[in-house]
Amino acid sequence: MFLFLRKLIAMSNEINYTFSMIKAVLFDLDGTLVQLPDFDKRVFIEYAKVGIKHGYDGKEFQNAVMQGLIAMLGNQTDKTNRQVFYETFSQYIPSDENKIEQAFDEFYNGELNNFKQDLTIKINLAPKIKELREAGLKIVLATSPVFPISAIITRLAWVGLSLDDFYFVTNYENITRSKRFTEFITHILKKLNEKIFLINLRLAENFAVKNA
């Protein structure tokens, strides 16, 4: 991924028609900017502890989270993923959504940082992202929109990034679809107000390696 970034920055300094057509670059978070093995599985285990800490049965809390996640992944309504999550969560654990969200935020701002020590690649990406922005590109963090912004801010900080480094950041409050639906991309395109080419990062990485 880092070789790809160097290639992309080098391309941005070349005056050619092909690159001039690229107006934005979309990055995923987990597995791309943040390299942390089994993040989803590990964080799911922690949800039981979150529930217990706030007076709920751990397994019941985990199940409510899982059902909310499934609902978000299948969301095809006009409701945001956040709305869908809490509507579903409350069917399994009747609760005040603001109280539950505060519990999650407390975890994402606190205990989640214990995961940082297990990053497989530890590097400050801010200078590289800045170079891309200075090249005139709109940088979008197109992460799976099933987390609140607090969870995203924490993980970005691990690699030296913040919300200010991005033109737009997907999260469960501003998206009504998961990545499995084309509307996820069309929503981002509307935010960008651009017609852009979408480049598969993994394919681009392979190309960069072969042509290094």
N, C-alpha and C positions, 0 to 999 in steps of 0.2 A: 504494500500500500504506500509506503514511504517513497519507494522508487517511482511509483506512479505519480506521486505528488511532484517530485523533482522533474519528471518528464512533462507534466502538465504546465508547470511554471516555465520550463524552458520553451515550450510551445507558445506560451502567452507572449514571449518576447520576440517571436518571429512574426514578420508581416506577411501573412498569407491568408487567402480568402477562406480556406477551410476553418481556421481557428476563429476568424472574425465572425463566423456564424454562431459560435458558441457564446451564449450570454450568461449561462448559469451552470453551476456544478452542484450536484446533490450528493451529500454524504450520508451514509447510515451511521449510527452511533455504535451499538454493540457489535463487535466483530470487525469493525472498520476503524473508527477513530479510537475506540476503547477496546483493547484486546484482553478480555477476561473470560476464561473458560467456564462453561456451565453457569453463566450468570443467572439465567432464568430459573434453573433448578435450585440454585443456592438461595436466591432471594425468596422463592416460594417457601422454602423451609423456614426462613426468618419470619414470614407472616404469622406463623403460629405463635411465635414469641411476642409479636406485636399485639395479637389478640389477647393473650394471657396477661400481658402487662397492663392492658386496659380493661380487664375484668371479664373477658369472654373465654369460652372454651376454645383452646387452640385449634383443634381439628375442625370445629364448626366454622371458625373464622377463616381458616384456610379454604374450606369448601365454598364459603360465600365469595371469597376472592376469586377462586377458580371459576365459579359460575358467572361472576361479573366479567371476567376475562373472556370467557367463551362468548358471552353476549356481545362484547365489544368487537371481537373478531368477526362476528356474523352480522354486525349492525348494518342495516340497509334502510334506515329511517332518516328523518331530517334532524334527529336528536344528536347532540355531540356524544362522543364515546363516554365522556364523564357522566352525562345524564343517564345513559344506558347502564353504565356500571353501577351507579348507586341505586337505580330503580331495581336492578336485579339483586344486588347485595342485600337490600332491605327485605327482599322476599325470604331470605334465609336467616338473616339476623336483623330484626327490627331495630332501627337505631337512627340517631341524628346524623345525617350525612356530613355535616360540618365537623362534628366531633370525631367521626371516623377519619375524615380527610386530615384533620389535625394530627391524629395518631400516625397516619401514613407519613405526613410531612416531617414529624418528629423523627421517625425512623430514617427517612431519606436524608435528612439533614444531619443525622447523628450516626447511628450504628452502621449504616450503609458504607460509611467511610472506611470501615474495617476491611472492606473488600479490596481497597486500593493496593494493599501490599502484595496482592496476588496477580497484579497486571503482568502479562507476559512481555509487553513492550512498554517501557516507561520513557516517554519523550515529550518535550514541550512542543506541541503542534502549532501554537499561536503564531510564530513567525512565518510558517509555511502558509497558513490560512490567510494571513495578512498580505503575503505576496500575491496570492490569487485575487484578493479583493482589490489590491492596488493595480492589478492588471485589468480591472474593470469588470470582473466577474461577480455575479450575485451568488453568494454561497448559502446553500440551504441545508439545514440538518433535517433530513427526511427519515427520522427514526420512527419505529413502530409506535403509533399514537395510543398506547395503552397505559402510559404513565403520566402522572402530574408533572408540571414543570420543575418542581423541587427535585425529583429524581434525576431529571436531565441535567439540571444545573450542577448537582453534586458530581456526576460522572464526567461532565465536561471539565470541571476543575482539576480532575486527576491528570489530564493531559494539557493543562495550561490554557484551556479555552473557557469562554463565557458566552452568554447569549448575545453580547455585543459583537461577537465575531461572525454572526450569521444574519442574513437578510430576513430569513424566516425559519422558525423552528416548529416542527409538528409536535403536538402533544394531545392528551385526551380531551382538552378543553376547546381546541380549535379545529377538530376534524370529526367528520361524521362517518368515516369509513376506515377500515383497516387496510393494510398493504395488499391484501388479496383482491381488492376491487380497483378497477381502473379509475374510479372517482377519486381515489387517494392522490393519484398523479394529476388529474385534471384540476383538483382543488389547488394544488401547488402552482400549477401553470397559471391559474387565474391570479394568484397572489403575485406571481412574477410579472404578469402582464406581458409575457414574451412567448414566442414560438421557439422552442428549443429542441435540440437533439438530446435524447437520453442515452447516456453511455453506461453500459454495465461495468461497474468498477472492477469486478473480478476479471472480465475479459480484457479490460484496459490494463490491468496489472500484468496479465500474461503477455500482452503485446509489449509492454514496457520491458519486461524481463528478457524476452526474446530479442529485443532490439537495443539492449543496453550496450 
